[in-house]
Amino acid sequence: MERKVSSLPGHVPPPLRLASNHSELLFSGQGKLISFVNFSSIAQVLGNTEYLERFSFYCDGILCSKFFSFFSRNPIRRVSFDFSSIARDVFEYASRNGKSIYFIGGTAAEVDRFVAKIRLRYPDLKISGHRDGYWDGNLLFEVLEKTISASPDIVVAGLGAGKQEQFLSLLQDQGFFGTGFTCGGFIRQESTCESDYYPSIINRLNLRAFYRMVREPHTIKRYLTDYPFNLFKTYRLLSRGRVSIEVKTWE
């Protein structure tokens, strides 16, 4: 069912479509574009009507899930594209059902290491291709064409907030009918270690943000400055009815 949270009379804001869980949304049919929103990326999402219309979103982070659960009066789970969350489900589903995946993101060395790691973990997974996430602007449509020519059922794109949504949208415009996931820094992060990027104790204690700040100091500004600013901005947009939430749940 769907529950819409609110707008001013006579005004229909573009809804932010949030999934409260992931079991059915993930694999219910073809042609789905799925991304993950947190208080670093949300400004780019809310500012782009095309993304709001094309994508379904998950709350990427405990703070985000609690915030939108409060506003929607509906429990919304934290779901991220990493091995602490949805990535395992995607890869296991694809392995069981013979679905092929195309990976794009990171540097050439990072995505090569990442794919080698995935092949070891999921020997039955069909990987239709992979490439790095860096190219000259005039090569964009060549990259799109090569991705589509690999005939993947699933594309996992880790190109950074905004760029990855744009890439998947263009991919769909060019004739991709499969399922597209954004994954942020997942490819790069997992290429740096043999085990999971987040240790199990970090996951249990929900300390992923603090762990990233230690391992990746460039994220400190994001968590300590961008998050509070965008949280307050989102609160104002929702309070004034300039943005609505559409929560998808399944029985």
C-alpha positions as a Markdown table, in Angstrom:
| # | Residue | x | y | z |
|---|---|---|---|---|
| 1 | Met | 0.0 | 0.0 | 0.0 |
| 2 | Glu | 1.0 | 3.6 | -0.3 |
| 3 | Arg | 0.8 | 6.4 | 2.2 |
| 4 | Lys | 1.3 | 10.0 | 1.2 |
| 5 | Val | 2.5 | 12.6 | 3.6 |
| 6 | Ser | 1.1 | 15.8 | 2.9 |
| 7 | Ser | 1.1 | 18.9 | 0.9 |
| 8 | Leu | -0.5 | 22.3 | 1.0 |
| 9 | Pro | -4.0 | 22.6 | -0.4 |
| 10 | Gly | -3.9 | 23.0 | -4.2 |
| 11 | His | -0.2 | 22.2 | -4.3 |
| 12 | Val | 1.1 | 18.8 | -5.4 |
| 13 | Pro | 4.8 | 18.5 | -4.6 |
| 14 | Pro | 6.9 | 15.8 | -6.3 |
| 15 | Pro | 6.9 | 12.8 | -3.9 |
| 16 | Leu | 10.0 | 11.3 | -2.5 |
| 17 | Arg | 9.1 | 7.6 | -2.9 |
| 18 | Leu | 10.6 | 5.7 | 0.0 |
| 19 | Ala | 10.5 | 2.0 | 0.5 |
| 20 | Ser | 9.8 | 0.8 | 4.1 |
| 21 | Asn | 11.4 | -2.6 | 3.4 |
| 22 | His | 13.2 | -4.2 | 0.5 |
| 23 | Ser | 12.1 | -7.8 | 0.0 |
| 24 | Glu | 9.5 | -7.2 | -2.7 |
| 25 | Leu | 10.6 | -3.9 | -4.2 |
| 26 | Leu | 14.0 | -5.3 | -5.1 |
| 27 | Phe | 13.0 | -7.9 | -7.7 |
| 28 | Ser | 9.3 | -7.2 | -8.5 |
| 29 | Gly | 9.6 | -6.9 | -12.3 |
| 30 | Gln | 11.9 | -5.1 | -14.7 |
| 31 | Gly | 12.6 | -1.5 | -15.4 |
| 32 | Lys | 13.1 | -0.4 | -11.8 |
| 33 | Leu | 15.7 | 2.3 | -10.8 |
| 34 | Ile | 16.6 | 2.2 | -7.1 |
| 35 | Ser | 18.8 | 4.6 | -5.2 |
| 36 | Phe | 19.6 | 5.4 | -1.6 |
| 37 | Val | 19.1 | 8.7 | 0.1 |
| 38 | Asn | 20.9 | 10.2 | 3.1 |
| 39 | Phe | 21.5 | 13.7 | 4.4 |
| 40 | Ser | 24.5 | 14.2 | 2.1 |
| 41 | Ser | 22.7 | 13.3 | -1.2 |
| 42 | Ile | 19.2 | 14.4 | -0.4 |
| 43 | Ala | 19.5 | 18.0 | -1.6 |
| 44 | Gln | 20.4 | 16.7 | -5.1 |
| 45 | Val | 17.5 | 14.3 | -5.1 |
| 46 | Leu | 14.9 | 16.7 | -3.9 |
| 47 | Gly | 16.1 | 19.3 | -6.4 |
| 48 | Asn | 15.6 | 17.0 | -9.4 |
| 49 | Thr | 12.1 | 16.2 | -10.5 |
| 50 | Glu | 13.3 | 13.6 | -12.9 |
| 51 | Tyr | 15.0 | 11.6 | -10.2 |
| 52 | Leu | 11.9 | 11.8 | -8.0 |
| 53 | Glu | 9.7 | 10.5 | -10.8 |
| 54 | Arg | 12.0 | 7.7 | -12.0 |
| 55 | Phe | 13.5 | 6.3 | -8.8 |
| 56 | Ser | 12.4 | 4.5 | -5.7 |
| 57 | Phe | 14.6 | 5.3 | -2.7 |
| 58 | Tyr | 15.8 | 3.6 | 0.4 |
| 59 | Cys | 16.9 | 5.4 | 3.6 |
| 60 | Asp | 20.7 | 5.0 | 3.7 |
| 61 | Gly | 21.5 | 5.4 | 7.3 |
| 62 | Ile | 19.9 | 5.2 | 10.8 |
| 63 | Leu | 19.4 | 9.0 | 11.1 |
| 64 | Cys | 17.6 | 9.1 | 7.7 |
| 65 | Ser | 15.4 | 6.2 | 8.5 |
| 66 | Lys | 14.4 | 7.6 | 11.9 |
| 67 | Phe | 13.8 | 11.0 | 10.5 |
| 68 | Phe | 11.5 | 9.8 | 7.7 |
| 69 | Ser | 9.8 | 7.3 | 10.0 |
| 70 | Phe | 8.9 | 10.2 | 12.2 |
| 71 | Phe | 7.5 | 12.3 | 9.4 |
| 72 | Ser | 5.6 | 9.6 | 7.7 |
| 73 | Arg | 4.3 | 7.9 | 10.9 |
| 74 | Asn | 5.4 | 4.7 | 9.2 |
| 75 | Pro | 8.4 | 2.5 | 10.1 |
| 76 | Ile | 11.1 | 2.8 | 7.4 |
| 77 | Arg | 14.1 | 0.6 | 7.6 |
| 78 | Arg | 17.7 | 1.6 | 7.0 |
| 79 | Val | 18.8 | 0.0 | 3.8 |
| 80 | Ser | 22.2 | 0.6 | 2.2 |
| 81 | Phe | 23.9 | -0.9 | -0.8 |
| 82 | Asp | 26.7 | -2.6 | 1.1 |
| 83 | Phe | 27.4 | -6.0 | 2.7 |
| 84 | Ser | 25.8 | -4.9 | 6.0 |
| 85 | Ser | 22.5 | -4.6 | 4.1 |
| 86 | Ile | 21.1 | -5.1 | 0.6 |
| 87 | Ala | 24.2 | -6.1 | -1.4 |
| 88 | Arg | 24.2 | -9.7 | -0.2 |
| 89 | Asp | 20.5 | -10.0 | -1.1 |
| 90 | Val | 21.1 | -8.7 | -4.6 |
| 91 | Phe | 24.0 | -10.9 | -5.4 |
| 92 | Glu | 22.4 | -14.0 | -3.9 |
| 93 | Tyr | 19.2 | -13.4 | -5.8 |
| 94 | Ala | 21.1 | -12.9 | -9.0 |
| 95 | Ser | 23.2 | -16.1 | -8.4 |
| 96 | Arg | 20.1 | -18.2 | -7.7 |
| 97 | Asn | 18.1 | -16.9 | -10.6 |
| 98 | Gly | 20.8 | -16.7 | -13.3 |
| 99 | Lys | 20.6 | -12.9 | -13.5 |
| 100 | Ser | 23.6 | -11.1 | -14.9 |
| 101 | Ile | 25.2 | -7.9 | -13.3 |
| 102 | Tyr | 27.2 | -5.1 | -14.8 |
| 103 | Phe | 29.4 | -3.1 | -12.4 |
| 104 | Ile | 30.5 | 0.5 | -13.0 |
| 105 | Gly | 32.4 | 2.7 | -10.6 |
| 106 | Gly | 35.7 | 3.4 | -8.9 |
| 107 | Thr | 39.0 | 3.6 | -10.7 |
| 108 | Ala | 40.1 | 0.9 | -13.2 |
| 109 | Ala | 42.2 | -0.8 | -10.5 |
| 110 | Glu | 39.5 | -0.6 | -7.9 |
| 111 | Val | 36.7 | -2.1 | -10.0 |
| 112 | Asp | 39.1 | -4.9 | -11.2 |
| 113 | Arg | 39.9 | -5.8 | -7.5 |
| 114 | Phe | 36.3 | -5.5 | -6.6 |
| 115 | Val | 35.1 | -7.8 | -9.3 |
| 116 | Ala | 37.8 | -10.4 | -8.5 |
| 117 | Lys | 36.5 | -10.3 | -4.9 |
| 118 | Ile | 32.9 | -10.8 | -6.0 |
| 119 | Arg | 33.8 | -13.7 | -8.3 |
| 120 | Leu | 35.5 | -15.5 | -5.3 |
| 121 | Arg | 32.5 | -14.9 | -3.0 |
| 122 | Tyr | 29.8 | -15.6 | -5.6 |
| 123 | Pro | 31.2 | -18.1 | -8.1 |
| 124 | Asp | 27.7 | -18.7 | -9.7 |
| 125 | Leu | 27.1 | -15.0 | -10.2 |
| 126 | Lys | 27.0 | -14.0 | -13.9 |
| 127 | Ile | 29.0 | -10.8 | -14.3 |
| 128 | Ser | 28.3 | -9.4 | -17.8 |
| 129 | Gly | 31.0 | -6.7 | -17.6 |
| 130 | His | 32.5 | -4.0 | -15.6 |
| 131 | Arg | 34.4 | -0.7 | -16.0 |
| 132 | Asp | 35.6 | 2.3 | -14.1 |
| 133 | Gly | 33.6 | 5.3 | -13.3 |
| 134 | Tyr | 35.8 | 7.9 | -15.0 |
| 135 | Trp | 35.5 | 9.0 | -18.6 |
| 136 | Asp | 35.6 | 12.2 | -20.7 |
| 137 | Gly | 32.2 | 13.8 | -21.2 |
| 138 | Asn | 32.1 | 13.1 | -24.9 |
| 139 | Leu | 32.4 | 9.4 | -24.2 |
| 140 | Leu | 29.3 | 9.2 | -22.2 |
| 141 | Phe | 27.1 | 7.7 | -24.9 |
| 142 | Glu | 29.8 | 5.2 | -25.8 |
| 143 | Val | 29.8 | 4.0 | -22.2 |
| 144 | Leu | 26.0 | 3.8 | -22.2 |
| 145 | Glu | 26.1 | 1.8 | -25.4 |
| 146 | Lys | 28.7 | -0.6 | -24.2 |
| 147 | Thr | 26.8 | -1.2 | -21.0 |
| 148 | Ile | 23.6 | -2.0 | -22.8 |
| 149 | Ser | 25.4 | -4.2 | -25.3 |
| 150 | Ala | 26.6 | -6.4 | -22.4 |
| 151 | Ser | 22.9 | -7.2 | -21.9 |
| 152 | Pro | 22.9 | -7.1 | -18.1 |
| 153 | Asp | 19.8 | -7.8 | -16.1 |
| 154 | Ile | 21.1 | -5.6 | -13.3 |
| 155 | Val | 23.4 | -2.6 | -13.3 |
| 156 | Val | 25.1 | -1.5 | -10.2 |
| 157 | Ala | 26.5 | 2.1 | -10.5 |
| 158 | Gly | 28.8 | 3.7 | -8.0 |
| 159 | Leu | 29.5 | 7.1 | -9.5 |
| 160 | Gly | 28.7 | 9.5 | -6.7 |
| 161 | Ala | 25.5 | 11.2 | -5.8 |
| 162 | Gly | 23.8 | 12.8 | -8.8 |
| 163 | Lys | 26.0 | 11.4 | -11.4 |
| 164 | Gln | 25.0 | 7.8 | -10.7 |
| 165 | Glu | 21.3 | 8.7 | -10.9 |
| 166 | Gln | 21.9 | 10.6 | -14.1 |
| 167 | Phe | 23.7 | 7.6 | -15.6 |
| 168 | Leu | 21.0 | 5.1 | -14.8 |
| 169 | Ser | 18.3 | 7.5 | -16.1 |
| 170 | Leu | 20.2 | 7.9 | -19.4 |
| 171 | Leu | 20.8 | 4.1 | -19.6 |
| 172 | Gln | 17.0 | 3.6 | -19.3 |
| 173 | Asp | 16.5 | 6.2 | -22.0 |
| 174 | Gln | 18.8 | 4.3 | -24.3 |
| 175 | Gly | 16.9 | 1.1 | -24.0 |
| 176 | Phe | 17.9 | -0.6 | -20.7 |
| 177 | Phe | 15.0 | -2.5 | -19.3 |
| 178 | Gly | 16.6 | -4.2 | -16.4 |
| 179 | Thr | 17.0 | -3.1 | -12.7 |
| 180 | Gly | 19.4 | -0.4 | -11.8 |
| 181 | Phe | 20.9 | 0.2 | -8.4 |
| 182 | Thr | 23.1 | 3.1 | -7.3 |
| 183 | Cys | 25.8 | 2.1 | -4.8 |
| 184 | Gly | 27.8 | 5.2 | -3.9 |
| 185 | Gly | 31.3 | 4.3 | -2.7 |
| 186 | Phe | 30.6 | 0.5 | -2.3 |
| 187 | Ile | 32.9 | -0.6 | -5.2 |
| 188 | Arg | 35.8 | 1.5 | -4.0 |
| 189 | Gln | 35.4 | 0.6 | -0.4 |
| 190 | Glu | 35.2 | -3.1 | -0.9 |
| 191 | Ser | 38.2 | -3.0 | -3.3 |
| 192 | Thr | 40.4 | -2.0 | -0.3 |
| 193 | Cys | 39.9 | -5.2 | 1.8 |
| 194 | Glu | 39.5 | -8.9 | 1.5 |
| 195 | Ser | 36.8 | -9.1 | 4.2 |
| 196 | Asp | 33.8 | -6.8 | 4.5 |
| 197 | Tyr | 34.5 | -3.0 | 4.6 |
| 198 | Tyr | 32.5 | -2.7 | 7.9 |
| 199 | Pro | 33.6 | -5.0 | 10.7 |
| 200 | Ser | 30.7 | -6.9 | 12.3 |
| 201 | Ile | 31.0 | -5.1 | 15.6 |
| 202 | Ile | 30.7 | -1.8 | 13.8 |
| 203 | Asn | 27.5 | -3.0 | 12.2 |
| 204 | Arg | 26.1 | -4.3 | 15.4 |
| 205 | Leu | 26.7 | -1.0 | 17.2 |
| 206 | Asn | 25.5 | 1.1 | 14.2 |
| 207 | Leu | 28.8 | 3.0 | 14.1 |
| 208 | Arg | 29.3 | 3.0 | 10.4 |
| 209 | Ala | 29.4 | 6.8 | 10.0 |
| 210 | Phe | 32.1 | 7.1 | 12.7 |
| 211 | Tyr | 34.1 | 4.2 | 11.2 |
| 212 | Arg | 34.0 | 5.9 | 7.8 |
| 213 | Met | 35.3 | 9.2 | 9.3 |
| 214 | Val | 38.3 | 7.4 | 10.7 |
| 215 | Arg | 39.0 | 5.4 | 7.6 |
| 216 | Glu | 38.1 | 8.2 | 5.1 |
| 217 | Pro | 38.8 | 11.6 | 6.7 |
| 218 | His | 37.4 | 13.4 | 3.7 |
| 219 | Thr | 33.9 | 12.3 | 4.8 |
| 220 | Ile | 34.2 | 14.3 | 8.1 |
| 221 | Lys | 32.8 | 17.5 | 6.6 |
| 222 | Arg | 30.0 | 15.5 | 5.0 |
| 223 | Tyr | 28.9 | 14.1 | 8.4 |
| 224 | Leu | 29.5 | 17.1 | 10.6 |
| 225 | Thr | 28.5 | 19.9 | 8.2 |
| 226 | Asp | 26.4 | 18.7 | 5.3 |
| 227 | Tyr | 24.2 | 16.3 | 7.3 |
| 228 | Pro | 22.9 | 18.9 | 9.8 |
| 229 | Phe | 22.4 | 21.5 | 7.2 |
| 230 | Asn | 20.5 | 19.2 | 4.8 |
| 231 | Leu | 18.5 | 17.7 | 7.7 |
| 232 | Phe | 17.2 | 21.1 | 8.7 |
| 233 | Lys | 16.6 | 22.0 | 5.1 |
| 234 | Thr | 14.6 | 18.8 | 4.5 |
| 235 | Tyr | 12.6 | 19.4 | 7.7 |
| 236 | Arg | 11.6 | 22.9 | 6.5 |
| 237 | Leu | 10.6 | 21.6 | 3.1 |
| 238 | Leu | 8.4 | 18.9 | 4.6 |
| 239 | Ser | 7.0 | 21.2 | 7.2 |
| 240 | Arg | 5.9 | 23.7 | 4.6 |
| 241 | Gly | 4.5 | 21.1 | 2.3 |
| 242 | Arg | 7.0 | 21.8 | -0.5 |
| 243 | Val | 8.0 | 18.2 | -0.6 |
| 244 | Ser | 5.8 | 15.1 | 0.0 |
| 245 | Ile | 6.7 | 11.5 | 1.0 |
| 246 | Glu | 5.2 | 8.5 | -0.5 |
| 247 | Val | 5.9 | 5.4 | 1.6 |
| 248 | Lys | 5.6 | 2.0 | -0.1 |
| 249 | Thr | 5.0 | -1.0 | 2.1 |
| 250 | Trp | 4.1 | -4.6 | 1.5 |
| 251 | Glu | 2.1 | -7.1 | 3.5 |
